[in-house]
Amino acid sequence: MSTPATFISPAARDALEDWLTQARALQGRAENTTGAYRADVLNFLTFMTEYHGGTQGLGPLSRITLRDMRAWMAHTRGPEVGPRTLARKLSAVKSFYRWLAEREGFEPTAVLSTRAPKYTRKLPRPLAEEAARAMIDTIEMQSQTGWIAARDMAVVTLLYGCGLRISEALGLSRGAAPLGDSLRVLGKGQKERIVPVIPAAARAVDAYLALCPFDPEPEAPLFLGARGGRLNPRLVQKAMQQARMQLGLPASATPHAMRHSFATHLLNAGGDLRAIQELLGHASLSTTQGYTGIDSARLLEVYEKAHPKAGQAGTFG
């Protein structure tokens, strides 16, 4: 198949770019997300062009049928594109069509009614408290360069101690240090939140900065690579991979698992589910529930303690 830019019409390509620009401006989409959306919709438009044997302007695109959608899904599905990935691609196409239909004034029912393939959502696997602490101690041993060892330990301590995403930790600027009692974090969708900083995390960052051979400006990244540029998350992932092999931990012991562990251990210690939701920056409480791996019995216990009417007999029937 030739490159998408060769096949799709200028009108369709311009519409796609207008949609992406609006998504960035109004919804705060990250560049990685925008790039994935562009690729998914471009591939869809390219397939429709070849499938129908001609350039698909906005008119033909408004007449896409359910049969067309099924043909695209059958073509896209393959060894490297499983149900979960295909569902993500379909979601991008639907978002684009919802916007395009409103702008051009056509009915997008065929596209929007297309069902996503079923897939089993993998539940996160938080580490046991002992394993999380062992990971922090062991990751420091993965580099013979002192400041890099301290850097990796500081990053992982932030993931576990503050519940940060790795992108959030690596997105911190040098001006954020020394860390105070709280930290302003820029999360998904460019949404800011304030998270408390435990003393261990502040000490780990201080130790890293004391050894770091670079002295960047306040606007520069806090965590640096060996040459002084922004730290690549792959290096943290690699260090954790080496550490988990030494500790005999499963492949699920990733940087993101440290964030899951933060939420689960906080909840087990009596933390409020709503408060943990705020700390993680989740828009949905159900997402937080999935992160913590909380079972139904524990969820009911949290609910009964938190809901103002839960303890009143007869309230619910």
Number of C-alpha atoms within 10 A of each C-alpha: 8 8 10 18 13 10 20 23 19 15 12 19 20 11 17 21 12 14 18 19 15 14 17 16 10 10 12 16 18 14 10 9 13 17 12 14 21 20 14 18 23 21 21 21 26 21 22 23 20 15 13 11 9 13 19 23 16 17 12 13 19 20 15 15 15 16 12 17 20 14 14 18 20 11 10 18 14 11 6 8 12 13 17 15 15 21 18 16 22 24 19 20 21 20 16 19 23 17 18 22 16 11 10 11 10 15 15 20 17 16 23 17 11 17 13 15 15 10 12 7 7 7 10 17 20 24 23 12 13 8 17 20 14 14 23 20 14 19 25 23 18 17 14 9 12 13 19 22 19 23 28 27 28 27 24 31 27 26 25 24 23 23 28 28 23 19 15 15 24 18 18 19 16 18 14 15 15 11 18 12 10 13 16 12 20 18 19 15 13 12 11 12 14 14 18 15 17 16 12 13 21 20 15 21 23 18 16 22 21 11 15 18 14 12 11 15 11 12 11 17 21 25 25 20 14 13 9 15 14 15 19 13 15 9 12 19 18 15 21 25 21 14 22 21 12 12 13 9 15 12 10 14 23 22 22 21 21 29 26 27 27 25 29 26 17 17 18 12 9 9 14 15 21 16 11 21 19 16 18 24 22 16 10 11 14 10 12 23 19 16 23 24 18 17 10 10 9 13 13 13 10 18 16 14 12 14 9 9 13 14 12 9 8 8 8 7 4
